[in-house]
Structure formats: structure tokens, C-alpha cells
Amino acid sequence: MADAVQVSELIQAFRAFGTPLISDNLARVPGAVGLRPFHRVSGAMAGRALTVRTREGDNQFIHRALDLVRPGDVVVVDGCGYEGRALIGEIMTSVAASRGAAGFVVDGAVRDSGALGKGTFPCFARSAIHLGPYKDGPGAINVPVCVGGMLVHPGDIVVGDEDGVVAFPVAGAAELLAAVKAQEAREAEIMLSIRENRYQGAYAR
């Protein structure tokens, strides 16, 4: 198992690559569907998953999770894909950012989208709505969750950008990074061949 320093270095390295490259090298299987960025994107989000499962439209356990946030955590919320009530907004994202979180991934709705869109703190969700959440529970923290059809375990590496969100275990992340770098080099050569008018074959994606 990689130690904390190695994991931190891996996370930093993955920030340099887009989610399509990462997804391609995960057999194109993991990846959240239906989530989009609500922030002003300026580079990739990358961190380790602090997972939350909550009932539809209820954010009590997200508040509890904010008390557990460590620098570099991505708060990944399984809100059942429910879009009828917002689970987080400007206040909760501000709290998360102040505690060093790397971002929010919410399988549900947010609000205060105008404020979120002016900032660069990463926030991915399904939609925005003005209606506020319940705060009754139940829920769970640091359990396996499903967001946008993607299974995320506590501690997984989570990367997000303009194209979406992908998550994968720390185990095997170094090998994944090497494969991603190799594909980036191949694609750079293809783009060069196009610019030099010597591209001759289709590149399977």
C-alpha cells in the first residue's frame, strides 16, 4: 500500500491529466454520468473521497461530514440522484473550502449556483434548485456510495474537470498514471501528425 506521501504525489500528478485520458485507461468503466461542474473550472480537481450517503433531499449527514474533512478530501455525496431539493449551497461549499477540502461531488442538486459559478472551489452536481434540504437524516459517512452510477469507496482518488468525474482505488494508481502518461504521449504525436499533414489512420477512442 502506498504511504501518505506517495498518495499525495499521485494525486498531484493526476491533476495534470483530463478525465477522458484517465477513463480510457480504466477500461472506460468507472465514471459518473449526469454530473457537471457548477464552479468556474480552472484546472482539474483531485483528492481522496470522503463519502456520504443520505436520504433524498436531506443534508444532515453532509453537515456531519464537514466536521471530519481533512485537507485534500473530496466530499462525495450519494443523494440518490434526487433533484427536488438542494443538498448544498454557498455556505457549505465555503465551509468545506475553509477546511481544505478539494471539492464536492453531489449526486443530487445544489443551490446558490450564481455564487458557486463565480468561484473556483470545485463543485459537481446534477442540477440547481432553490428549494432547501431537510436536516433529519438518516445517513452514513465513509461507506461505499454510488454517484452517477459510479461506485466510490472511502479513500478512492477522485478527479473531476469539464468532462466529468472519475474515481479509482489508490491500489493500482501508479500503474494507471503510467498508462495515462503513455496515452498522452501517443495522442500528442497524433496531433503533431495532423498539424504536419501526415496523419493517415483513424485513432480508436
ZIHU-V781611 format. One record per backbone hydrogen bond with DSSP energy under -1.0 kcal/mol. CO is the residue of the C=O (numbers start at 1). NH is the residue of the N-H. E is the energy in kcal/mol with one decimal. If there is no record, write none. Layout:
co->(CO,CO)
nh->(NH,NH)
e->(E,E)
This chain:
co->(3,4,5,6,7,8,9,10,11,13,14,18,19,20,21,23,23,26,36,45,47,48,49,50,51,52,53,55,57,59,60,61,62,65,70,72,73,74,75,76,77,77,78,79,88,89,90,91,92,93,94,95,96,97,100,103,104,105,106,107,108,109,110,112,113,119,122,123,124,125,127,131,134,138,140,145,147,148,150,152,153,156,157,158,159,160,161,164,165,166,168,170,172,173,174,175,176,177,178,179,180,181,182,183,184,185,186,187,188,189,190,191,192,193,194)
nh->(7,8,9,10,11,12,13,14,15,16,17,22,23,24,25,26,28,29,125,160,158,74,155,76,142,78,140,58,134,63,64,65,66,68,73,48,102,50,105,52,79,107,54,82,111,93,94,95,96,97,98,99,101,100,72,75,124,77,108,81,126,87,129,116,117,40,104,38,106,36,110,86,59,55,53,152,150,33,147,145,156,49,168,47,166,45,164,161,32,159,157,173,176,177,178,179,180,181,182,183,184,185,186,187,188,189,190,191,192,193,194,195,196,198,197)
e->(-2.5,-2.4,-2.2,-2.3,-2.7,-2.2,-2.1,-2.3,-1.0,-1.6,-1.7,-1.7,-3.2,-2.5,-1.1,-1.8,-2.2,-1.7,-2.1,-2.2,-3.1,-3.1,-2.6,-2.2,-3.0,-3.3,-2.4,-1.8,-3.0,-2.0,-1.8,-1.9,-1.8,-1.9,-2.3,-1.6,-3.7,-2.8,-2.8,-2.7,-1.1,-2.8,-2.2,-1.6,-1.7,-2.3,-2.0,-2.3,-2.4,-2.5,-2.4,-1.2,-2.5,-1.6,-3.0,-2.5,-2.4,-3.5,-1.8,-2.0,-2.8,-2.9,-2.4,-2.5,-2.3,-3.4,-1.9,-3.2,-3.0,-2.8,-2.3,-3.1,-2.5,-1.2,-3.0,-2.9,-1.9,-2.5,-2.6,-2.6,-2.2,-2.7,-2.1,-1.7,-2.7,-2.9,-1.5,-2.4,-2.3,-2.9,-2.7,-2.5,-2.2,-2.6,-1.9,-2.0,-2.5,-2.5,-2.0,-2.2,-2.5,-2.0,-2.0,-2.7,-2.2,-1.9,-2.0,-2.5,-2.0,-2.4,-1.9,-2.2,-2.1,-3.1,-1.4)
